[in-house]
């Protein structure tokens, strides 16, 4: 009975060719970052370099450079380890170079309770709070669409140049950053409810009609929190020079507002409380 022939070593294969084989052989294991991390590893040594010439010391050096770059996630390094293990099993190299990838266990640093500072409250009008909630919900609805874009882009095995994948990953990072920021804003929000009282001082959420004493121009402003400010809509932050000048003032008060061009003077004509 003839003996089973063992696969022979493919000593002529390049790093680029090996990477393409790996990506084609493991489609079910691909994630959004797999192709990009393999591409970075190959580019480090040159995609035309013969795989068999790669040494264990060079792989260990790559590990050190990975951590020296400030990388926080070990998942990307595990992808390289998986690639090297595949290459050894597929007889693309005769040495198991994956053994030279040392995954470091980075312990989470505990912060003493007394050193943790509570975040400053974010003042919002009721309308501003609801608008931020709506924006957050809209961003979260984009997640499935972005995940689908990542999946389609990752299906392209040409890791050398995958602009759609890069664009999808960049979009995902931008959206997730916005989501975290809005969630943090809502978590620390202090909603200032409006009042229908008359003849009271200006507070957050009030619409104020003022008159420029030099030109006679009438201007409407809505006093809002810093997160809601939108000068195009006439919404000014309570911490802006004009916002600080208006806050807690009454109808008939004269305002002196310092600007780069000098001090401007305004009179408060009317206060509207929604």
C-alpha positions in Angstrom: 0.0 0.0 0.0 1.6 3.3 -1.1 2.5 5.7 1.7 0.7 9.1 1.9 2.8 11.8 0.3 3.6 14.7 2.5 3.3 18.3 1.0 6.6 19.7 -0.1 7.9 23.0 0.9 7.2 25.9 -1.5 10.4 27.8 -1.1 9.8 30.2 -3.9 6.6 31.9 -2.7 6.7 35.6 -1.8 5.1 37.2 1.2 2.5 38.9 -1.1 1.5 35.6 -2.7 1.3 33.9 0.7 -0.9 36.6 2.0 -3.3 36.3 -0.9 -3.5 32.6 -0.3 -4.2 33.1 3.4 -7.0 35.6 2.7 -8.5 33.3 0.1 -8.3 30.2 2.3 -9.9 31.8 5.4 -12.9 33.8 4.2 -15.0 32.8 7.1 -12.5 34.2 9.6 -12.1 37.6 7.9 -12.9 40.7 9.9 -12.9 44.4 8.9 -9.3 44.7 10.1 -7.8 41.4 8.9 -6.8 42.4 5.4 -5.4 45.8 6.5 -3.3 44.2 9.3 -1.9 41.5 7.0 -1.1 44.3 4.4 0.8 46.2 7.1 2.9 43.2 8.0 3.7 42.4 4.4 4.5 46.0 3.5 6.9 46.0 6.5 9.2 43.5 4.8 8.2 44.0 1.1 5.6 41.9 -0.6 8.1 40.5 -3.2 10.4 39.2 -0.5 10.7 35.4 -0.4 8.8 34.1 2.6 11.4 31.5 3.4 14.0 34.2 4.0 12.0 35.7 6.9 13.6 35.0 10.3 12.2 34.6 13.8 14.2 37.6 15.1 12.6 39.8 12.4 9.2 38.6 13.5 10.0 39.3 17.1 11.2 42.8 16.1 7.8 43.4 14.4 6.1 42.5 17.7 8.3 45.0 19.6 7.6 47.8 17.1 3.8 47.0 17.3 3.8 47.7 21.0 6.2 50.6 20.8 3.8 52.3 18.4 1.3 52.6 21.2 -1.1 50.0 19.9 -3.8 49.2 22.5 -5.4 46.1 20.9 -3.8 42.7 20.7 -6.3 41.6 18.2 -4.4 42.9 15.2 -1.2 41.1 16.3 -3.2 37.9 16.7 -4.1 38.2 13.0 -0.4 38.2 12.1 0.2 35.2 14.3 -2.7 33.4 12.6 -1.2 34.2 9.2 2.3 32.8 10.2 0.7 29.6 11.6 -1.2 29.1 8.4 2.0 29.5 6.4 3.8 26.8 8.4 0.9 24.3 8.2 0.6 25.0 4.4 4.3 24.3 4.0 5.0 27.8 2.7 7.8 28.0 5.3 9.6 25.3 7.2 9.7 27.2 10.6 6.7 28.1 12.8 7.4 31.8 12.9 4.1 32.4 14.8 6.0 31.3 17.9 7.9 34.5 17.8 4.8 36.6 18.1 4.5 37.3 21.8 1.1 38.7 22.9 1.6 40.9 25.9 -1.1 40.9 28.6 -1.7 44.6 29.4 -3.3 44.9 32.8 -5.9 47.6 33.2 -4.7 50.3 35.4 -6.9 50.9 38.4 -7.5 54.6 39.4 -8.0 55.4 43.1 -11.6 56.5 43.7 -10.6 59.8 45.2 -8.6 60.8 42.1 -11.5 60.4 39.7 -13.1 63.7 38.9 -16.8 63.8 38.1 -17.5 65.4 34.8 -18.9 68.9 34.6 -22.7 69.0 34.0 -23.7 70.0 30.5 -26.5 72.6 30.5 -29.2 72.0 27.9 -32.6 73.3 27.1 -35.4 70.8 26.8 -35.4 71.3 23.0 -31.6 70.9 22.8 -31.8 67.7 24.9 -34.4 66.2 22.5 -32.5 67.2 19.4 -29.3 65.5 20.7 -31.4 62.3 21.5 -32.7 62.4 17.9 -29.2 62.8 16.4 -27.9 59.9 18.6 -30.8 57.6 17.4 -30.1 58.6 13.8 -26.4 57.8 14.1 -27.1 54.4 15.7 -29.4 53.5 12.8 -26.4 54.0 10.5 -24.5 51.1 12.2 -26.1 48.2 10.2 -25.4 50.1 6.9 -21.8 50.7 7.8 -21.4 47.0 8.8 -22.7 45.9 5.5 -20.3 48.3 3.7 -17.4 46.8 5.7 -18.5 43.2 4.9 -18.7 44.0 1.1 -15.4 45.8 1.0 -13.7 43.0 3.0 -14.9 40.4 0.4 -12.3 41.9 -2.0 -9.2 39.7 -1.4 -6.9 42.2 -3.1 -5.4 43.6 0.2 -2.8 45.7 -1.6 -5.2 48.5 -2.4 -8.8 48.5 -0.9 -10.0 52.1 -0.9 -13.6 51.1 -0.1 -12.5 49.2 3.0 -10.5 52.1 4.2 -13.3 54.6 3.6 -15.8 52.3 5.4 -13.5 51.9 8.4 -12.9 55.7 8.5 -16.7 56.3 8.4 -17.3 53.7 11.1 -14.7 55.4 13.4 -16.2 58.9 12.8 -19.8 57.7 13.5 -18.7 55.7 16.6 -16.8 58.8 17.9 -19.9 61.0 17.5 -22.1 58.4 19.2 -19.7 58.3 22.2 -19.7 62.1 22.4 -23.5 62.4 22.3 -24.0 59.6 24.8 -21.6 61.4 27.1 -23.4 64.7 26.7 -26.7 63.2 27.5 -25.3 61.3 30.5 -24.0 64.6 32.0 -26.9 66.7 30.8 -28.6 69.1 33.1 -31.9 70.1 31.5 -33.1 73.7 32.2 -36.8 73.7 31.9 -38.4 76.8 30.4 -40.8 79.0 32.3 -43.8 81.1 31.2 -43.4 83.7 33.9 -43.1 87.3 32.8 -40.9 90.1 34.0 -38.1 87.8 35.1 -34.5 87.6 34.3 -33.0 86.0 31.2 -32.1 82.3 31.6 -31.3 79.3 29.4 -33.8 78.8 26.6 -35.1 82.4 26.5 -35.4 84.3 23.2 -34.1 87.9 23.6 -34.6 90.9 21.4 -31.9 93.5 21.8 -31.1 96.8 20.1 -27.6 98.0 19.0 -27.4 101.5 20.6 -25.0 102.7 17.9 -26.9 101.5 14.8 -30.4 100.9 16.1 -30.3 97.4 14.6 -32.6 94.9 16.3 -31.3 91.4 16.8 -33.0 88.2 18.2 -30.9 85.7 20.1 -31.8 82.4 21.8 -29.7 81.6 24.9 -28.6 77.9 24.9 -25.9 75.6 26.3 -22.5 75.3 24.6 -23.5 72.0 23.0 -26.5 73.6 21.3 -24.9 76.8 19.9 -25.6 77.5 16.3 -25.1 81.1 15.2 -26.9 80.5 11.9 -30.1 79.8 13.9 -29.5 82.7 16.3 -28.6 80.3 19.1 -25.7 81.6 21.2 -23.9 79.8 24.0 -24.4 80.9 27.5 -20.6 81.0 27.9 -20.0 83.3 24.9 -19.3 87.0 25.5 -22.8 87.9 24.4 -24.4 85.0 26.4 -22.5 86.0 29.6 -23.7 89.6 29.1 -27.3 88.6 28.6 -27.6 86.0 31.3 -29.7 87.0 34.4 -30.4 90.4 32.9 -33.9 92.1 32.6 -35.8 94.1 30.0 -34.3 97.6 29.8 -30.8 96.7 30.9 -27.9 98.1 29.0 -25.2 95.6 27.9 -21.5 96.4 27.4 -20.0 93.6 25.3 -16.2 93.5 24.6 -15.2 92.5 21.1 -11.9 92.7 19.2 -13.2 95.9 17.5 -14.1 97.5 20.8 -17.0 97.7 23.3 -20.5 97.4 21.8 -23.5 98.6 23.7 -27.0 97.0 23.5 -30.4 97.5 25.2 -32.6 94.5 26.0 -36.0 95.2 24.4 -37.9 92.1 25.0 -37.6 88.7 26.7 -39.6 85.8 25.3 -40.0 82.6 27.4 -41.2 79.6 25.5 
